[in-house]
Amino acid sequence: MAPPPNQQPDQSYGQPPTIIINNSAAAIIGGAGRRRRQSLWVHFWLMMLTAGIGNVFYAVHVSRWNRHRSL
């Protein structure tokens, strides 16, 4: 059975190209594109030295830093 006269025959395409993302720019900039993580040891020492108040300020600081950079 032949396809209708105005219809193109099915075309088979090869494999899609491999996409390589080079993230070495973040290493050159100095980690400016990296997400900051909460540090267990910083929280421990802040708990010991500031009775927990420093933990709140540290957590807010790290969260604000990540949100400001959309990470």
GIGI-V296330 format. One record per pair of residues at least 12 apart in sequence whose C-alpha atoms are under 7 Angstrom apart, sorted by the first residue. I is the first residue (numbers start at 1). J is the second residue. If there is no record, write none. Layout:
i->{I | I}
j->{J | J}
This chain:
i->{35 | 35 | 36 | 36 | 38 | 43}
j->{66 | 71 | 62 | 66 | 62 | 55}
